Amino acid sequence: MDEIKNIIEKQERGSIRYVFPVETDNNIAIMISILANNGGGKIYLGIKDTGTYLEYKGYSFRVPDQTKIQQYLGGFKEFKINKQLLENKCLIEIIVDCASQSILFKGKLFKFMSDYHNDTKQLEPLKIFISYNHKVSDFADILENQLNMMFGPQIIISRDTRLKYKDNIDLFMESIKTHDFIISLISDSYLKSEACMYEITELMRDEHYTDKLAFITFDAEDNKLVNSPVEIHDLVPTIHGELRFDYQTFWNKRINIYQNKLAELGDNRPETHVEILNTIRRLNSILIQVGPFIEMLNSTFGKTFHRMNDDNFFDIADLIKEAVKEKN
């Protein structure tokens, strides 16, 4: 009992929460999940928090149903509910251990809105898009698995750059812009992929696009991480030195190919003209933006995949943590 008296005297809050007069099992479960996800803590039923001081009032209601709370929390059992007497009044103490992985309440994450009251808010997961060319899909697997291990339900990862039959490419690109964070795996094949580079050009329409973009480059050492090595000329991008301008030459040649196709068709098959003109429009967007994009890569300190992997993707994880905080 001395411990509880000390807590009341010291006005401890944060990881210690106070309930008076009563809370439902539903809300107690939410509070337990939050404490478990943030290092553990305690809940006292029968102590009133006025915001300026703590007052011991006692608890005269039903003891929370531990079995029901465990069901709400997906089977999480690392908490104890103890009934005690203090000054001839009942007190319920709930001790919550730190969880080794995210504890969800009915599949959702929550946080306390203040140290001084128990109002909670559901957390919105950060939407992350991994942009990559299919030739480096094994690396995308490594990155996705690592991020899911670190952040669990705090994030939702999308990563399919290949359109399905009858998908609208412009609508698909619009959906990418709704993501909170973009991670681009910059291979040579990426910088020569229409789908990948069109994603980037659409993202670059936002003048603050670099705030939501992280990128990882490749070198020959990265192939040691995967079972099926990627051809070096497809894997390693040339983003430094004068050869970086070859990407602009590459996209200019692509445009010329389609312009020649258009000229060959003449006045025949006007429906095909529309399709080719739309492709030329997309390629022109890429050509305009590929220079500034590569210049940004050239002037920004980046890391190769194996160096990121050796550090457990610390740099990107740090950016994601900040983005999660800003969103919630």
N, C-alpha and C positions, 0 to 999 in steps of 0.2 A: 504493500500500500504506500510505502514511502516514495517509491518510484512515481506513482500516479500523483501524489501530492507535489513532488518536485516538478513534474510536467506542468501541472496547473499553475504553480508558483512562477515558473520560468516562461509561461505563455508560449510553449513550443507549438509550432505549426508546420505546415509544409507536408512532411511525410507522416505527420500525426493529425488525424481528423477527428472532429467531435460532432456527435449527433444528439440533438434534443429538440422536440420530444421523441420523435420516432421516424424511421425510414422503412420503406418496403424492402423485401428481399431483393427485388429487382434493382433498386438503387444501391443497396449495400454491395451487390455483386459488381456493379459498375465501379464503385469506389475501390473494391478489392483489386479489380483488373488494373486500374490506373496505378495503384501502389505497387503491385507486382511488376509492372512494366517499368517502374522508376526506382528500383533498388529496394523495394519493400517498405513497410511502415506499420502503423497501428491505427485502429479505429476505436474510439470510446463512445459507447452508447450510454447517455446519462449525464454528459457534460455539455453545457451550453456555451457556445462561442458567440459573444455579443459583437465581436469585431474589435473590441478594445480590451476585453478581459475574459477569462474563463471562469465559469461558475458551475460547481458540482450540484446537480439537481436530482440525480438518481434516475433509474430506468424501471418502469413498471409495466412494460409491454412484453409480448411474446419474444422469446429468444429467436434470432434469425435461423432459418432452416438451412443448415449446412449442406445437406444433400441437394436441395433445390438450387442453392447458389452454385454448387459444383457443376450442375447440369447447365446453368446459364453460361458458365465459363468453360465449356467444352471439356469438363472433367478435371480441371485444375484443382488440386487438393492441398496446395502448400499454404494453408492458412488455418489458424486455430481460433475457436470461439470459446472464451472462458467467462463464466459467470462468477462475480466476486461481490463481496459486501464491503462497503466503505461508509463509515459513520451511520451504520444501520440502514443504509440504502443500497439497493442493487445497482451494480455496474457491469456492463458487458464490455469485455476487452477482446478485440479481434486482432490477432497478430498475423501479418502477411509477410511471407518470405519473398525474396527477389526471384523473379522467374528467369529461367534460362532462355526462353523464347517468348515472343509476344503473346500475351493472354488477351483473348478477344471476349467481349460480351455479346453473345448471339451473333458472332462473326464480325463485330465492329470494334474499332479502337476509340477510346475516349481520353480526355484530359480534364483536370480541374481548371476552372477559369480563374481561381484566386486561392491564395493561402488562407483566406479569412471566411470563406463560405464553401459549401459543398456542391455548388452548381457545376455541372459538367457539360462538355461539348464534344460531339462526335468529331473525330479527326477525319479529314479528307485525305485519301492516299494520293501521293504525288504520281502523276502520270508521266512515265518515262518512255521515250521512243529510242530504240537502238537502230541506227541507220547504218547499213553495211551492204556490201555486194555479196551475193551468194557464195562466191569463191572463198570467203573467209567466215563462213557460217559456224565452223567449229570454234573459232575465237569468240563469236557472239554467244555461243553456248556457255563458254567459260565465264564470260562477263555476266551474263544473266544469272547463272547459278550462284556466283559470288555475291551479287547484289541482293538476290532473294534471301540468301543466308544471313546477310547483314541487316536487312531492313524488313524482311517479311511483309506483313500486310500494310506497312507504311507506304509501300510503293506498288504501282501496277505497271508492268513492262509490256510494251508492244514492240514488235520487231519485224513484221513481215513486209518486206519491200516489194514482194512480187504480187502484182495485181491478179485477181482471179478473172475468169472469163466474164465479159460484159461489165466489169467494174469501170466506173468513170474515173479517169486518172486525176482530173482536176478536183473532184470531190474527195478523192483519196488524199491528195495533197493538203486540202483544207483540213481534213481530220488530223493530219500530223501537226498542224499549227495549234491545235487545241491542247497538245501535250505541254506539260510544265517544263520539261527538261529533255534535251536531245543529246544523245551520245553518238558521235560519228566515228566509225572505224575507217580511217583514211588509208586505203590501199591504192595501188595504181589502178586496179580494176574498178575501184569506187569512182575515181576521178574521170574514168572513161565510160561510166554507166549512165545512160540517160535517166533511168528511174532515180538513182541516187543523187545525181547532180540536180535534177529538177526539184527534188526534195529541198536541197540546199538553197536553190534560187528562190523558191517560194518562202522559205524561212527568212532569207535575207531581205525580204520586203519590209520586215520589221527592223527599224533602225537600231533597236536594242537586242538584236538576235544573239549577239555574242554573250549576253547575260544568261541565256538559257542553253548555250551550246558548250559541250565538252568534246574533245576529240582525242583519239589515240592513233598513233601512226605505227608503222611496221618496219622491221629490218629482218635480215636473214636469221638472226638468233631466235626470232619468234616461232619459227617452224618447229623448234624443239618441244614446244608445248602441245602439239597436236599429232594425232596418229597419221593423218594424211597431209603431208606438207604441201604448201601452195607454191606453184611456180614463182620463182623470185621476180620475174618481170611483171607478174600479176600482183604480187604482194607488196613490194617496196615502192612507195611513191617518190617522185622526184620533185620535192617542194623547195629545194635550195639551189642556188646557182642559176646560170642562164638556161639550163635545160627545163626549168619549170615553165618556161613560156611555150614549150612544145604542146602543153595541154590546150592552149588557145588554138594552136595550129590544128590539133586533132579535131576540135569541135568545129572549126571553120571548114575543114574537109568534109565532115559529116553533113553540114548544111549544103555544101556544093553537090554532094551526092543526091540529096533529095530535090534540090533545084533542077538538076539535070533530069531526074525522073519526071518532074513536072513538065519540063520542056519536051521530053520524048512523048508524053501522052497527048500533047497538043490540046485540041478541043474535045477529045474523046473522054468518056467516062468522067463527067463532072463530079459525081459522088466521090470518086477517088481523089480528085483535086482537093476537096475539103479535108480529107484525111491527111494528105501530104502537107497541106498548108498548116494544119494544126501541129503536125510534127515539126515543121520548120519554125513555127512560132515558139514551141518549147525549146528547140535547139538554139534559137537566137537568144532566148532568156538565159540559157546556160552559158553561151559564148560571152554575153555581156558581164556575167557575174563570176565566171571561173577565174578571171585574172585577180579581181579583188579578194576572192575567197582564198586562192593560193597565196596571195601576198599576206593575208592575215595569218595563214598557217606558217609562212616563212618568217614572220616577225614575232610570232608568239612562241614562248618556250613550251614545248610539248614533250611527251614521253612515248617511247615505244611500248608495245603490248607487254613484252616480258618484264620490262622494268615496272610497269604498273602492276602486273600480276605479283611480282616479288614483294611489292609493298601492300598487297591485298587491296589494290585500287584505292589507296588512302586518299589521294587527291580528289578523285571523283566522289568518293563517299563523303568527304568533307563538304563538297558543294551540295550534294543531295541533302545532307543534314540541315544546312542553312536554308535550302529551298523548302524543306518540310516545315521548318519553323515559320518561315514567311507565309506559307500557305495557311497555316493553322494558328 
